[in-house]
Amino acid sequence: MHSIRTVRLRPSSRTIATATLLAALLFVDGCHRHRKTVSAPNTTDYADNIEAVTKSPTLSILRWPNYSDYQPAVATFYDDRNNEVAWTRDGKPTKQALAFIQAFKDAAAKGLNPEDYDASRWPARIQKLAGKNEDDFAQFDVAMTIAVMRYISDLHIGRVNPTHFNFDIDVNTKKYDLAEFVSDQAVDADDVPKLVASVEPNSEQYRKTEAALAHYLDLAKQQTQSNAAPLTVVAKPVSVGESLAEAPALLDRLKLEGDAPTDETATTVYDKALSESVKRYQHRHGITEDGKLTPQTVKSLNVPLSARVTQLQDSLERWRWLPDQYLNARIIVNLPEFVLHAYDAQHQPEFTMKVVVGKVIGEHETPVFAHMMKYLVFRPYWSVPVDIARKELVPHIVTNKGYLATKNFEVTNTKGDVLTDYTAHQVAQGAVMVREKPGPKNSLGLVKFMFPNQYDVYLHSTPATELFNRTRRDFSHGCVRVQEPAKLAAWVLDGQKDRDNEDWDLDKVTEAMNKGPDNHQVNLKTPIPIVIFYVTGFVEDDGDTHFFDDIYGYDAQLQAVLAKGMPYPVKREPIVAKTAPGDTL
C-alpha cells in the first residue's frame, strides 16, 4: 500500500516551478542541478548525515524502526532536495513540523494510533536539537519525514492493504507519490490541518463516522471514570411491569449513550419508559426490537464503550480503502447490518431495505468487494451447481424419474437444449445441466441484479420472504437477497426505456417480473457503482450511531494485524474466491 508509484501526480505544476528554481539555483551553486522539489530551499549543512541515515531501512529512534516500506520514498524525497533538511530552520523545528507533531498527538481522533507516528517522542527530540549535534538534526529530519509519510498515507488509503483480508478492493489507484506530495505540499504547507483534511476520504459517511468516534472516545472516558459495574445478565427476558432491582443502574447505562432522556428516573420496576429506552438501544445494536430486557440486550450493554471506539476505528480504516469511484457509491450493502443503502447521484440517502447475506458457517460468507452493476435479468433461471444436484437431487431422481419436473426443474445439454431423456448418473457427473425454471417459486425469485465478478455473487429476489422477519439474516450461499426487489429494480432503471420505448416505472417492473418473458436481460445505460461492504459501526441517516456484531470476524482480524505494529501488510495480495461459479445463491 505504501510502495511508491513511479508516475508523478502533478507534473505540470512541479515542472514549471522546478524550472524557475533550477535557474536560480544553477546561478548560485552548480551542485544543486538536480533539485526537483518546489519547496523553499534549506540548508545542506547536514547532507552527509542525512544521506547516511537514509541508506538504512531502519531508524533506531522510531517507535517502529523498520521503515523499509517507505525507504524508497524517503530516499527520493531527500534526493529531490539535495539532502537539505526539511523540518528545521535556524536550528529549530519549522511551524509545519510543530503542526504535524500536534496532528500526531491527535491521531486517535481520526482512528489512528498516535504512537505509530512517535507522538510521545517528539518533545525529547526537539530538546536534543539544542545540542547542535549534526546526527541529531539528521535523525530528527528523517524521522519527521517518515512519520509524515506514514500519517498521510494511513489517512488517505488506510494502514493495511484490504487484499490481506481477501477484500477485493484496489487501493493502488489512489496512492500518492509520497516523496513528491510531502516535499511539494507538506513541507511548506500554510495550513497543515487543512492539508490533512484534504487527504482524507471526501465522504459524508466518513466524516460522520469520525465525529461519532470523537463522541465515543469521550463516552468511553466517562464510563472508565464512573467505574460502574457490569449489569447482571438476566436469566430470562424482563417485561414491562416486572421487578428489576438494577433498574436505576440500567437507566444510567442507557443515559450514557443517549438512549434514555437525562431527566428520566427509575425505581425497581421495569416500567414502560425504561422499556422504550431499551427498545431504542436495541434498534441501534441490531437486536430484536421488542423492548424486553433480554440476555442478549444485557450482554450488549455490558460491552465496554472502548470496544465501540474500536469498531468505529475499524470502520474509518475501511472507508479509507475505497477507491474514489466507490467512496460515494449509489448502492452500499453493509453485510453485518443486513441492510442495503441506496443513494441518489449526489449521495443523498434514498432508501434502505433488509437483505439476507451469506452464512457464517460453511464458507458461504458474502465477499467484500466493489464493482459496477451493469444489467438486470427478469424471471431468471437458476442453474443448479453440480455438487448440489448430486447431493440433493440425484437420490430423488434414482427413485422417481419424474421428480425434477414436479419440482419446477428441467435438464439441458451444454448448448441449453431441454432434454427429456437423461439419467441420474449424467446429472451426478455434470454431463447434463439442471436448472430451475423461471417463476415465483424460483430460488432467485423474479429478478436478479448483475455486477459480473469472479465470485458469481449478485443481488436477487427470493420466494423465502419470511427470512426478512429475522433480526440476524445470514442464510444465503453467498448472494444477497433483497426484501423489495421491485422497488430496487424500478429505482435502478429510473430514466431508462423498455423495449416499447416506455419508462421503466414500478408498474412496468412488476409486469416484467410477473408476466414478462423469461430470462429477459435489461442492460443499464449507465452502470451503477455498488459496494458490498463491512462495517460494524455505522452512522445512519437519522444521525444515530449503530453497532452490529462482527459476524464474519473481520474486525477481530484487523485488530490482530494492527496489534503487531508497523510495518503493516501493505502490498497487494492475490484474491482467493471461496465461492465457485454457480455455487452461490
Beta strands, then each sheet from edge to edge (+ up, - down):
strand 1: 88-89
strand 2: 92-93
strand 3: 331-334
strand 4: 339-343
strand 5: 349-358
strand 6: 369-378
strand 7: 382-383
strand 8: 409-412
strand 9: 418-419
strand 10: 433-436
strand 11: 447-450
strand 12: 459-460
strand 13: 474-476
strand 14: 480-482
strand 15: 520-533
strand 16: 537-539
strand 17: 545-547
sheet 1: 1+ 2-
sheet 2: 13+ 5+ 4- 3+ 15+ 6- 11+ 12- 14-
sheet 3: 7+ 10- 8+ 9-
sheet 4: 16+ 17-
end
